[in-house]
Amino acid sequence: MGISLCMVVKNEGKNLPEFFDNIKELVDEIILVDTGSDDDTIEIAEKYKCTIFKIEQRENWIIEARNLSLEKASKEWILVLDADERISKKDFERLKKLSENEEFTGYYLIQRQYTNKIGEAGWISSKNDSYEESKIANGWHENPILRFFKNDKRIRYEGMPHDIVDKSVKKIGKTCLTDIPIHHFGDMNREEQNKPERNIKFLQRTLEGESEERYFILFQLASELLGKGQIEEAIEHLEESLKLNPDYYLTFLNLGGAYIKLKRVDDAERILLRALKIKQTSEVYNNLGIIYSERNELNRALKKFEKALELNPNSADAYFNIGIIYLKNGKEKTSIPYFKKAIELNPGYANKVRLS
């Protein structure tokens, strides 16, 4: 079975040589849609014998570019990647075998968004990971994403800004979740500084229309605003999202975290306790521990952090926060192993504490 690689780019000259060298053994053709590059992107793509198309960036250009790449693909299967993403070579054969299975129309891969940030929900430590690619960062967040599917002209991208093919794929066949990672390095090389602003504008425009998933659009918009530090505005959207869908766990989690940042600990506790009724996770217990620590209820905080560690034994955040509790209780020697473990799991914590 042949594989078409479909990608949309703009000014990716720095990323493309390594990207193409990595992926050329896996795919049989590369369909590249350029959206206005003024660097050497086109010259590099020509060198690697890509089939190149060009469009201008205008309203709905992301979806237009994605769908153009699908229309021009000629092989039996389509793999969608961005220039700051990689498939490990050790997964090439696994991916090819998926295309031989006639049962499924599309496959979800696990996008790993690498980051060196600390204190983020859902963060997974790179320590002891088997992939060489993960050594670029202290850890990552995971996001299942439908990026490998049959070449069927009924499959189309839709939705802004996080354009997806999920609906159209599921209309014509079955999908399967795999454990094959897409290694995403975007946060490690954030040259496209205007991307959050672009996403915010798209989402605000989408909210002007009617949508059955308005709660999720509000959640996405709030997530972008949180990333820019616009906490109060993000809270407004999260509260509205929660009214529309009171069962979406991630809204509770982000809203509780936003309240904590503004020191609104009573509001944060109320929201996070509601989150626990939906889903018990390490992140919720860790945030509850932070609330009780802020109130100086140290024993209560310690129990929450220990529960967070029980649910995720590799939580650098929980180890660090337990160390802080022991430090506040005057037990410096007891705190040190917890700080060391936090730093071992996430070296970013080395800047937060001095070990004697």
C-alpha positions in Angstrom: 0.0 0.0 0.0 1.4 3.4 -1.0 1.4 6.4 1.4 0.9 10.0 0.4 2.4 12.6 2.9 0.2 15.7 2.9 1.5 18.9 4.5 0.8 22.6 4.7 3.7 25.0 5.2 4.8 28.5 5.3 8.5 29.6 5.8 9.6 26.2 7.1 13.0 26.3 5.3 14.9 25.6 8.6 12.8 22.5 9.4 12.3 20.9 6.0 15.7 19.3 5.3 15.7 17.3 8.5 12.0 16.6 8.1 12.3 15.2 4.6 15.4 13.2 5.4 13.5 11.6 8.3 10.3 10.8 6.4 11.4 9.9 2.9 11.9 6.2 3.6 8.2 5.9 4.8 6.2 7.7 2.2 5.8 7.3 -1.6 4.9 10.9 -2.5 4.9 14.3 -0.8 2.1 16.7 -1.4 3.1 20.1 -0.2 0.8 23.2 -0.1 2.6 26.4 0.5 0.7 29.4 1.9 3.0 32.3 1.1 6.6 31.4 2.0 9.3 34.0 1.3 12.2 32.0 2.5 13.8 28.9 0.8 10.9 26.6 1.5 9.9 26.1 -2.2 13.5 25.5 -3.3 14.0 22.8 -0.6 10.7 21.1 -1.4 11.7 21.0 -5.1 15.0 19.4 -4.2 13.1 16.6 -2.4 10.8 16.2 -5.4 7.6 17.3 -3.6 4.5 18.0 -5.6 3.9 21.6 -4.8 0.8 23.8 -4.8 0.3 27.3 -3.6 -2.6 29.2 -2.1 -2.9 32.6 -0.4 -3.7 33.0 3.3 -7.3 34.2 3.4 -10.5 33.3 5.3 -10.7 29.6 6.0 -7.2 29.1 4.3 -6.2 26.4 6.7 -9.1 24.1 5.8 -8.7 25.0 2.1 -5.0 24.1 2.2 -5.6 20.9 4.0 -8.3 19.8 1.7 -6.3 20.8 -1.4 -3.5 18.5 -0.2 -5.9 15.6 0.2 -7.4 16.2 -3.3 -4.0 15.9 -4.9 -2.9 12.8 -3.1 -2.7 9.7 -5.3 -1.7 6.9 -3.0 -3.9 4.5 -1.1 -3.2 6.0 2.3 -2.7 9.5 3.6 -0.4 10.6 6.4 -0.7 14.2 7.6 2.2 15.9 9.3 3.5 19.4 9.9 7.1 20.4 9.4 7.8 20.5 13.2 6.6 17.0 13.7 8.3 13.6 13.3 7.5 9.9 13.1 10.3 7.8 14.6 12.0 5.6 12.1 11.5 2.6 14.4 7.7 3.1 13.9 7.8 3.1 10.1 7.1 -0.6 9.8 4.3 -0.5 12.4 2.7 2.3 10.4 3.0 0.4 7.1 1.3 -2.6 8.7 -1.6 -0.5 9.7 -2.3 0.2 6.1 -2.6 -3.5 5.4 -5.6 -3.9 7.8 -8.8 -3.6 5.9 -10.9 -3.3 9.0 -10.2 0.4 9.7 -10.5 3.6 7.6 -8.4 5.8 9.9 -6.0 5.6 12.8 -5.4 7.9 15.7 -1.7 8.5 16.5 -0.5 10.1 19.8 0.8 13.6 19.3 3.4 14.3 21.9 3.8 18.1 22.4 7.2 18.4 24.0 7.8 21.1 26.6 10.2 22.1 29.3 7.5 23.9 31.3 6.7 22.9 34.8 3.4 22.6 36.7 1.3 21.8 33.7 -1.7 19.4 33.7 -1.2 16.1 31.9 2.6 16.4 31.7 4.5 13.2 31.2 8.2 12.9 32.0 10.7 12.0 29.3 12.9 10.1 31.8 13.3 6.5 30.9 11.4 7.0 27.6 12.6 4.7 24.8 12.4 7.3 22.0 15.4 9.3 21.1 13.2 12.1 20.0 11.9 12.7 23.6 15.4 13.7 24.7 14.8 17.2 23.3 12.6 18.1 26.3 11.9 17.3 29.9 8.5 15.9 29.0 5.4 16.2 26.9 1.6 16.3 26.7 -0.4 13.7 24.8 -3.1 14.4 22.3 -4.7 11.6 20.2 -5.1 12.9 16.7 -6.5 11.3 13.5 -3.6 11.7 11.0 -3.4 8.4 9.1 -6.4 7.4 7.0 -7.4 5.9 3.6 -7.4 8.1 0.6 -11.1 8.6 0.0 -12.4 11.8 -1.6 -15.3 11.9 0.9 -12.8 12.6 3.6 -12.6 16.4 4.2 -11.2 18.7 6.8 -13.6 20.9 8.7 -13.6 23.1 11.9 -11.4 26.0 12.9 -8.7 26.5 14.1 -8.0 22.9 15.0 -9.2 21.5 11.7 -10.0 17.8 11.8 -11.1 15.0 9.5 -12.7 12.9 12.3 -16.3 13.4 11.3 -15.9 12.5 7.7 -13.7 9.5 8.4 -16.2 8.1 10.9 -19.0 8.5 8.4 -17.5 6.0 6.0 -15.7 3.6 8.3 -14.2 2.6 11.6 -11.2 4.2 13.4 -8.6 2.8 15.8 -6.5 4.4 18.5 -2.8 3.4 18.3 0.2 4.1 20.5 2.4 5.3 17.7 3.7 8.8 18.6 3.9 11.9 16.5 6.8 13.8 18.0 5.8 17.5 18.0 8.5 20.0 18.6 6.5 23.2 18.1 6.8 24.5 21.7 10.5 23.9 21.6 11.0 26.3 18.7 8.2 28.8 18.9 9.2 31.0 15.9 5.6 31.5 14.8 4.7 33.9 17.5 1.5 35.0 15.8 -0.1 31.5 15.9 -2.0 32.0 19.2 -3.4 35.3 17.9 -4.4 33.7 14.6 -6.2 30.9 16.5 -8.0 33.4 18.8 -9.3 35.3 15.8 -10.5 32.1 14.1 -12.3 30.9 17.3 -13.9 34.3 17.9 -15.2 34.3 14.3 -16.5 30.8 14.8 -18.4 31.8 17.9 -20.3 34.4 15.8 -22.1 31.6 14.0 -24.1 28.7 15.3 -22.4 25.5 16.4 -23.5 22.3 18.3 -20.1 22.3 20.0 -20.1 25.9 21.2 -18.9 24.7 24.6 -15.8 23.2 23.0 -15.0 26.3 20.9 -15.2 28.4 24.1 -12.9 25.9 25.8 -10.4 26.1 23.0 -10.5 29.9 23.0 -10.0 29.9 26.8 -7.0 27.6 26.4 -5.4 30.0 23.9 -6.0 32.9 26.3 -4.5 31.1 29.2 -1.4 30.5 27.2 -1.1 34.2 26.7 -1.7 35.0 30.3 -5.1 36.6 29.8 -6.6 34.8 32.8 -9.7 36.8 33.6 -10.9 36.7 30.0 -10.2 33.0 29.8 -12.3 32.4 33.0 -15.3 34.2 31.4 -15.2 31.8 28.4 -14.7 28.7 30.7 -17.6 29.6 32.9 -19.8 30.0 29.8 -18.5 26.7 28.4 -19.4 25.0 31.7 -23.0 26.2 31.5 -23.3 24.7 28.1 -21.7 21.4 29.0 -21.5 20.7 32.7 -19.9 17.3 32.1 -16.7 18.2 30.3 -13.9 17.4 32.7 -11.1 19.5 31.0 -13.2 22.7 31.4 -13.4 22.1 35.2 -9.6 21.4 35.3 -8.7 24.6 33.4 -11.2 26.7 35.3 -9.9 25.5 38.6 -6.3 26.2 37.6 -7.2 29.7 36.4 -8.9 30.5 39.7 -5.8 29.4 41.5 -3.7 31.7 39.5 -5.9 34.6 40.5 -5.8 33.4 44.2 -9.6 32.7 44.1 -9.0 29.6 46.1 -12.6 29.2 47.3 -13.9 29.2 43.7 -11.1 26.9 42.7 -12.0 24.4 45.4 -15.7 24.4 44.4 -14.9 23.7 40.8 -12.2 21.1 41.4 -14.4 19.1 43.8 -17.0 19.0 41.0 -14.3 17.8 38.7 -13.6 14.9 41.0 -17.2 13.7 40.6 -16.5 13.3 36.8 -12.9 12.0 36.8 -10.3 11.4 39.5 -6.9 12.4 38.2 -3.5 13.4 39.6 -3.9 16.9 38.2 -7.1 17.6 40.2 -5.7 16.3 43.5 -2.5 18.2 42.9 -4.5 21.5 42.4 -6.6 20.8 45.5 -3.3 20.3 47.4 -2.1 23.7 46.2 -5.4 25.3 47.4 -5.0 23.8 50.9 -1.3 24.8 51.0 -2.3 28.4 50.2 -4.7 28.2 53.1 -1.9 26.8 55.3 -3.8 23.6 55.8 -0.6 21.7 55.4 -1.7 18.2 56.5 -4.8 18.4 54.3 -2.6 19.5 51.4 -0.1 16.7 51.9 -2.9 14.1 51.7 -4.0 15.5 48.3 -0.4 15.6 46.9 0.1 12.0 48.1 -3.1 11.0 46.3 -1.9 12.8 43.2 1.3 10.7 43.4 -0.6 7.5 43.9 -2.5 8.2 40.7 0.6 9.2 38.8 3.9 7.9 40.3 5.9 9.9 37.8 4.3 13.3 38.7 7.2 15.7 39.2 4.7 18.3 40.3 3.4 16.1 43.2 7.0 15.3 44.3 7.9 18.9 44.3 4.8 20.0 46.2 5.2 17.3 48.8 8.8 18.6 49.3 7.3 22.1 49.8 4.9 20.9 52.5 7.7 19.2 54.4 9.8 22.3 54.1 7.0 24.5 55.5 6.7 22.0 58.4 10.4 22.6 59.2 11.4 19.1 57.9 14.1 20.1 55.5 15.9 16.7 55.5 12.6 14.9 54.7 11.9 17.3 51.8 15.2 16.7 50.0 14.4 13.3 48.5 11.1 14.6 47.1 12.9 17.6 45.6 15.5 15.4 44.1 12.9 13.1 42.6 11.0 16.1 41.1 14.2 17.3 39.5 15.0 13.8 38.2 11.6 13.6 36.5 11.6 17.2 35.3 15.0 19.1 35.4 13.1 22.3 35.1 12.5 22.1 38.9 16.2 22.6 39.5 15.7 26.3 39.2 13.0 26.3 41.9 14.9 24.9 44.9 18.4 24.8 46.3 19.6 21.5 47.7 22.2 21.6 50.4 
